[in-house]
Amino acid sequence: MAKLAIAGGKPVRSKPFPAWPVYSKQEERALLQVLRSRNWGGYPFPNTHANAFAAKFAKAQGAQYGIALTNGTVAIEVALKAIGIKPGDEVIVPAYTWEGTVGPILLLNAVPVFVDVDPDTYCLDAQLIEQALTPKTRAILPVHLAMNFADLDEILRIARSRDLAVIEDCAHAHGGRWRDKGAGASGDFGCFSFQSSKLITSGEGGAVITNNLEFHERAQSYVNCGRASVTDQFRHRLIGFNYRITEFQAAILEVQLQRLGKQAKTRRANMDYFEKRLRGTPGLAFLKRDARTTQVAAYQYVFKYLSGHFGGIFRAAFLGALEMEGIPCDGLFYEPVYRSALFPVHPAEFPALSWDRPTPLDPKTLYHCPVSERAAYEEAVWLPHHIFLGTRKDTDDIAEAVLRVCENIGELRNLKHPAIARKSMSRAERPRIEKRQW
């Protein structure tokens, strides 16, 4: 008799996990207040709720200045523009990240330079940065991934010794702290996303934080259609865009921020318990926790599936089986950006890829980052943060499901199932099959 649900057994869990996003009467009241005020948009800038939220969020992360804006991708674009990125400049980025980390570099006609990630953390490998530097390098853009920080000590040492800017992508790091300093407050800018899956959310939205007033003023102008900054001490004038956040979004974020600390404590406790239960399981490995991370931002929980221990059974089969046990999970959550279907790069559209080069730069053929490729296509298992917002019993179910699949992995050999097929596809490809009837 089959033990795995994907092979016909009874699933570990049929009860839904805590829903995400979380909301309460507080969000309802905040939205109604904005509705009745008739002051809905981002202008006058910064508007009431947007200004209040940005100040509270920046303070919570340990920065002097903050701007709420439309999304996390725009936040990176704004930061790049504010530090003075020019066409042809190069920016160091990790290969294993969301495409939105890298797209803004190209959209400013600069050049992303991909560096592999550390196998222990899946964050930018700081030991590989120096060999990727050229006279055109202008900035380093580390990504704090899942529950880990990039090595900010080494990244900042390299940057300061060469007069490079550092922009932290903190889309996973709300509330996280490195050496007791909030994510985003160590570099020149910190960029955050409030998209639906993030630790605080308004559906879409983002923020930039900084301790540099001149950078802050440039960012404000760029967000607010090129208008002068509120303080305007440096009197920069530039062409900007309308990247302002609405008052509806900002009002929701004010409430969400109040809830972050309690939710983070629950997630961290459940994730620690989950890891303790799985430690020592043959075929599974875990990312290392750096002691310099003094407060973990518990976003997605990531561990490693080592197919060699399981007789070469692909990760997609493991993930499909885990999902059928009632546990939401993913493998191709990210892939190396240079190989992604969401990263079609044509030199004709981005002329800096051809400048001073015998042939145009083609990221798909130029780069091979083995750790990133192994994480993306073979070993990383991503569990969403909201399933760790429940009880200890909920966490036991997650652990029991993982252990059941590991112990009965042989049932997956040669098994064909739609859940396995889906788990082999990237997020860019999945919309093609999500409406099919299997």
C-alpha positions in Angstrom: 0.0 0.0 0.0 1.3 3.5 -1.0 2.3 5.7 1.9 2.8 8.9 -0.1 -0.3 10.9 -1.1 1.0 11.4 -4.6 1.0 7.6 -5.0 -2.4 7.2 -3.6 -1.9 7.4 0.2 -3.5 9.7 2.7 -1.9 13.2 2.9 -0.3 14.4 6.1 -2.4 17.6 6.0 -5.7 18.7 4.4 -6.3 21.7 6.6 -5.3 25.0 5.1 -2.4 26.9 6.7 -2.9 30.5 8.0 -3.9 32.7 5.1 -1.7 35.5 3.8 -1.9 38.4 3.7 -3.1 39.0 7.3 -5.5 41.8 7.9 -7.9 43.0 10.6 -10.4 45.8 11.4 -7.4 48.1 11.6 -6.7 47.9 7.9 -10.4 48.3 7.2 -10.6 51.5 9.3 -7.4 52.9 7.7 -8.8 52.3 4.2 -12.1 53.9 5.1 -10.4 56.9 6.5 -8.5 57.4 3.3 -11.6 56.8 1.2 -13.6 59.4 3.1 -10.8 61.9 3.1 -10.8 62.0 -0.8 -7.1 62.4 -0.5 -6.1 59.2 -2.3 -3.1 59.8 -4.4 0.6 60.4 -4.0 0.4 64.1 -4.5 1.0 66.4 -2.7 4.3 64.6 -2.1 5.0 63.0 0.3 1.4 62.7 1.2 0.1 62.2 4.7 0.2 58.4 5.2 3.1 57.9 2.8 5.2 60.4 4.8 4.2 58.9 8.1 4.9 55.3 7.0 8.2 56.2 5.4 9.5 57.9 8.5 8.4 55.0 10.8 9.8 52.4 8.5 13.2 54.1 8.1 13.5 54.5 11.8 12.6 50.8 12.4 15.4 49.9 10.0 17.9 52.3 11.5 18.0 54.9 8.7 17.5 58.6 8.8 15.5 59.0 5.6 12.8 57.0 3.8 10.6 57.2 0.8 7.5 55.0 0.1 7.0 54.3 -3.6 5.3 52.0 -6.1 7.3 48.8 -5.8 10.6 47.1 -5.0 11.9 47.1 -8.6 11.4 50.8 -8.9 13.1 51.2 -5.5 16.3 49.7 -7.0 16.0 52.0 -10.1 15.6 55.0 -7.9 18.6 54.1 -5.8 20.7 53.5 -8.8 19.7 56.9 -10.3 20.3 58.7 -7.0 23.8 57.4 -6.6 24.6 58.6 -10.1 24.7 55.5 -12.2 25.4 56.5 -15.8 25.1 54.7 -19.1 27.9 52.2 -19.5 28.6 51.9 -15.7 28.8 48.4 -14.3 27.0 47.1 -11.3 28.0 43.8 -9.4 24.9 41.6 -8.8 24.3 38.1 -7.5 23.3 35.6 -10.2 20.7 33.9 -8.0 18.0 36.5 -7.4 14.7 37.9 -8.8 14.9 39.4 -12.2 13.7 42.7 -10.8 17.0 43.2 -9.0 18.8 43.3 -12.3 16.3 44.8 -14.8 16.7 48.4 -13.5 20.4 48.3 -14.2 19.7 47.6 -17.9 16.9 50.1 -18.0 19.3 52.8 -17.1 21.6 51.6 -19.9 24.2 50.3 -17.4 25.6 46.8 -17.3 25.0 44.1 -14.7 28.0 41.9 -13.9 26.9 38.6 -12.4 28.8 37.0 -9.5 28.0 33.6 -8.1 26.5 33.1 -4.6 27.9 31.5 -1.5 26.8 27.9 -1.2 26.4 28.3 2.6 23.9 31.2 2.3 22.8 31.6 -1.3 23.8 35.3 -1.0 26.3 37.1 -3.1 29.7 35.5 -2.5 31.8 38.4 -1.3 35.0 36.5 -1.9 34.4 36.6 -5.7 33.6 40.3 -6.0 37.1 41.6 -6.5 37.9 39.4 -9.5 34.7 40.8 -11.2 35.6 44.5 -10.7 36.7 46.6 -13.7 37.4 50.3 -14.2 33.8 50.7 -15.1 32.4 49.2 -11.8 30.4 51.8 -10.0 28.3 49.9 -7.5 27.7 46.6 -5.7 24.1 45.4 -5.3 23.9 42.5 -2.7 20.7 40.7 -2.1 19.7 39.5 1.4 18.1 36.2 0.5 15.5 34.1 2.4 16.7 34.3 6.0 20.4 35.3 5.3 22.4 38.5 4.8 25.1 38.9 2.3 28.5 39.5 4.0 28.1 43.2 4.5 31.5 43.5 6.3 33.4 42.3 3.3 31.2 44.0 0.7 31.5 47.4 2.5 35.3 46.9 2.9 35.7 46.4 -0.9 33.3 49.2 -1.7 34.9 51.8 0.6 38.4 50.9 -0.6 37.4 51.6 -4.2 34.8 54.4 -3.8 31.9 52.2 -4.9 28.3 52.6 -3.8 26.4 49.8 -2.1 22.7 49.3 -2.6 21.2 46.6 -0.5 18.2 44.6 -2.0 16.2 44.0 1.2 13.0 42.6 -0.4 13.3 39.6 2.0 14.8 41.4 5.0 12.1 43.6 6.7 13.1 43.7 10.3 16.4 41.9 9.9 19.5 43.2 11.5 23.2 42.8 10.7 25.5 43.5 13.7 22.4 45.1 15.4 21.9 47.5 12.4 18.8 47.2 10.4 18.8 45.8 6.8 19.3 48.6 4.3 21.0 50.9 6.8 24.6 49.8 6.2 25.0 50.6 2.5 24.2 53.8 0.7 20.6 52.7 0.1 18.3 49.9 1.2 15.5 48.9 -1.2 12.4 47.1 0.0 9.3 45.5 -1.6 5.8 45.3 -0.2 4.5 43.0 -2.9 1.9 40.4 -1.9 4.3 37.7 -0.7 6.5 40.0 1.4 6.7 40.2 5.2 4.6 43.3 5.2 2.5 44.1 2.2 0.1 46.5 0.5 -0.3 44.2 -2.6 2.3 46.2 -4.4 4.6 48.9 -3.0 8.2 49.6 -2.0 10.5 51.8 -0.1 14.1 53.2 -0.2 16.0 54.2 2.9 19.3 56.0 3.3 21.4 57.9 5.8 22.7 60.3 3.0 20.6 63.5 2.7 21.9 64.3 -0.8 21.0 60.8 -2.1 17.6 61.1 -0.4 16.9 64.4 -2.1 17.8 63.0 -5.5 15.6 60.0 -4.9 12.7 62.2 -3.9 12.9 64.2 -7.0 13.2 61.1 -9.2 10.1 59.7 -7.6 8.1 62.9 -7.7 8.2 63.8 -11.4 11.5 65.7 -11.1 10.2 68.3 -8.6 12.6 69.8 -6.1 13.1 67.7 -2.9 11.2 68.8 0.3 14.4 69.9 1.9 16.3 70.9 -1.3 19.6 71.6 0.3 21.6 70.3 -2.6 19.4 71.9 -5.3 19.6 69.0 -7.8 17.4 69.3 -10.8 16.7 66.1 -12.9 14.1 64.5 -15.1 11.9 62.2 -12.9 9.0 59.9 -13.0 5.8 59.4 -11.1 6.7 56.6 -8.7 4.6 57.8 -5.8 2.7 55.4 -3.6 -1.0 55.9 -3.0 -2.5 56.8 0.4 -4.5 53.6 0.4 -1.3 51.5 0.2 0.6 53.6 2.7 -2.3 53.4 5.2 -2.3 49.6 5.0 1.5 49.6 5.4 1.3 51.7 8.6 -0.9 48.9 10.2 1.2 46.1 8.7 4.4 47.5 10.2 2.8 47.4 13.7 2.3 43.7 13.3 5.7 42.8 11.9 7.6 42.2 15.2 5.1 39.8 16.7 4.7 37.8 13.4 8.5 37.7 13.0 8.9 36.2 16.5 6.3 33.5 15.7 8.0 32.6 12.3 11.4 32.4 13.8 10.4 30.2 16.6 8.5 27.8 14.3 11.3 27.8 11.7 13.9 27.0 14.4 11.7 24.1 15.7 11.2 22.8 12.1 14.9 22.8 11.4 15.6 21.1 14.7 13.2 18.3 13.8 14.9 17.8 10.4 18.5 18.1 11.4 20.3 14.9 10.7 17.9 13.6 8.0 20.0 11.9 5.4 19.8 13.7 2.0 18.8 17.1 3.5 21.2 20.0 4.2 20.7 23.4 5.7 22.0 27.0 5.0 24.4 28.4 7.6 23.3 31.1 10.1 25.9 33.9 10.3 26.4 35.0 13.9 26.6 38.6 12.6 22.9 38.4 11.7 21.7 39.6 15.1 18.0 39.4 14.1 16.7 37.1 11.4 14.1 38.3 8.9 12.1 35.1 8.6 11.0 35.2 5.0 10.9 32.0 3.0 12.5 29.0 4.7 15.1 27.4 2.4 16.8 24.0 2.7 18.7 21.7 0.3 17.5 18.5 -1.3 20.5 16.3 -2.3 19.3 14.1 -5.0 22.4 11.9 -5.0 21.4 10.5 -1.6 18.0 9.6 -3.0 19.2 7.6 -6.0 19.1 10.5 -8.4 15.3 11.2 -8.0 14.9 14.7 -9.2 13.9 17.6 -6.9 10.7 18.1 -8.9 9.5 14.7 -7.8 10.3 15.5 -4.1 8.5 18.8 -4.4 5.5 17.4 -6.1 5.2 14.7 -3.4 5.5 17.3 -0.7 2.8 19.5 -2.2 0.5 16.5 -2.4 1.0 16.0 1.3 -0.5 19.4 1.8 2.6 21.5 2.1 3.1 24.6 -0.2 6.6 24.6 -1.6 8.8 25.6 -4.6 12.1 24.9 -6.1 12.5 27.2 -9.1 11.6 30.1 -6.9 14.6 31.9 -8.4 17.0 30.9 -11.2 20.2 32.5 -12.4 18.9 35.7 -14.0 21.1 35.3 -17.1 19.2 32.1 -17.9 15.7 33.3 -17.1 12.9 33.6 -19.6 12.0 36.8 -17.9 15.4 38.3 -18.9 15.5 38.6 -22.7 18.5 40.8 -23.4 19.0 42.2 -26.9 22.0 44.5 -27.4 20.0 46.6 -29.8 17.8 47.6 -26.9 20.6 48.1 -24.4 23.5 49.7 -26.3 25.9 49.7 -23.3 26.2 46.0 -23.8 28.1 46.7 -27.1 30.2 49.8 -26.1 34.0 49.2 -26.2 33.5 45.5 -26.9 34.5 43.5 -30.0 31.1 41.7 -29.8 28.0 42.6 -27.8 27.9 41.2 -24.3 25.4 38.2 -24.1 24.8 37.3 -20.5 23.3 33.9 -21.5 26.6 32.7 -23.0 29.1 34.8 -21.0 28.1 33.6 -17.5 28.2 30.2 -15.7 27.7 30.4 -12.0 27.6 26.8 -10.8 26.4 27.4 -7.2 23.5 29.5 -8.5 22.6 26.9 -11.2 22.8 24.1 -8.7 20.5 25.9 -6.2 18.0 26.8 -8.9 17.8 23.6 -10.8 18.7 20.8 -8.4 18.8 21.5 -4.7 16.9 24.5 -3.2 13.6 23.9 -1.5 11.6 27.0 -0.6 8.8 27.0 2.0 6.6 30.2 2.2 6.8 32.2 5.4 3.1 32.3 6.1 2.9 28.5 6.8 5.1 29.2 9.8 2.6 31.7 11.3 0.5 28.9 12.8 0.8 26.6 15.8 3.4 24.1 16.8 1.1 21.4 15.4 1.1 23.1 12.0 4.9 23.1 12.1 4.9 19.4 13.1 2.8 18.7 10.0 5.4 20.4 7.8 8.2 18.4 9.3 6.2 15.1 9.2 5.5 15.6 5.5 9.1 16.2 4.6 10.2 13.2 6.6 7.5 11.0 5.1 8.6 11.9 1.5 12.3 11.3 2.4 11.5 7.9 4.0 9.3 6.7 1.1 11.2 8.4 -1.8 11.3 5.1 -3.8 7.5 5.5 -4.5 8.4 8.4 -6.7 10.7 6.5 -9.1 9.2 6.6 -12.6 6.0 8.2 -11.2 4.4 10.6 -13.6 2.0 13.2 -12.1 0.9 16.8 -13.0 2.3 18.1 -9.7 5.8 16.8 -10.6 5.5 18.3 -14.1 4.6 21.7 -12.6 7.4 21.7 -10.1 9.9 21.2 -12.9 8.9 24.5 -14.5 10.1 28.0 -13.7 7.7 30.7 -12.5 7.9 32.3 -16.0 6.7 29.1 -17.6 4.0 28.1 -15.2 1.2 30.4 -16.5 1.2 28.2 -19.7 0.0 25.2 -17.7 -1.9 26.6 -14.7 -5.3 26.5 -16.5 -4.9 23.1 -18.1 -7.1 20.3 -17.0 -4.8 17.3 -16.3 
